[in-house]
Amino acid sequence: MPEDLAGLLARPHVLLDFDGPVCAVYGGTSSRVVANHLRERLRDGGAPVPADIAATDDPLDVLRHAATIDAGCLSRIESDFVGQEVAAVATATATPGAAQAVSALVAAGRTITIVSNNSADAVRAYLKRAGLTGLVAGVAGRVPRRPDLMKPHPHLLREAMTALATTAAECVMIGDSETDIEVAHLVGSPAVAFAHKPSKRARLEALDPEAIITSMFDVSTAVP
């Protein structure tokens, strides 16, 4: 465990990514299944599906593509996608140590805001299922029909900070993707990289996060 983790977690506000640090959204299904579903919706509407979109396993890529077609297509795909996300979190697998981390942070007086490229509906549905709703101060989820504002765009972090009436210096971001580290540094907050898979560590280290953890149990252990 990095020796400076306790200092980072002493900040009053924790901005927490969702898919990864809290749960595996598609742990009970497959992101490719959802991407396939959205691709079929595109084809049903007569929209083109280029080779890169036909090959992707990431539903967010399909959503971004829909935004390049027209507003009606984007609205249809977004609406369908939210339904797919909410269904997925009903079988999402909890990240080991996530509930303990959230509980420890709140017990120590920190606020937790989920900042996610997933829809707020899906995040809230999972928090309710996991019994975490009362521990989370807010959810800054994907803005409907604005995939351009997803991380690494700073909008969601700034939305969270505005709701908290705070500044970047008072926050720390915990996330498991390159975009989480990039956007934290972009707005001026330190970042804790959650490298729970060996394949992620080198990529995350390259972005110079202020700390790296391999388990969410590291958070509950380090909370000052």
NORWO-V395458 format. One record per run of one state. SS is the DSSP state (2 for helix, 1 for strand, 0 for the rest). FROM is the first residue (numbers start at 0). TO is the last residue. If there is no record, write none. Layout:
BEGIN
[[SS FROM TO] [SS FROM TO]]
END
This chain:
BEGIN
[[0 0 3] [2 4 7] [0 8 11] [1 12 15] [0 16 17] [1 18 18] [0 19 21] [1 22 23] [0 24 29] [2 30 43] [0 44 49] [2 50 54] [0 55 57] [2 58 66] [0 67 69] [2 70 88] [0 89 91] [1 92 93] [0 94 96] [2 97 106] [0 107 109] [1 110 114] [0 115 118] [2 119 129] [0 130 131] [2 132 134] [0 135 136] [1 137 139] [0 140 145] [2 146 148] [0 149 153] [2 154 163] [0 164 166] [2 167 169] [1 170 174] [0 175 176] [2 177 186] [0 187 188] [1 189 193] [0 194 196] [2 197 204] [0 205 209] [1 210 212] [0 213 215] [2 216 221] [0 222 223]]
END
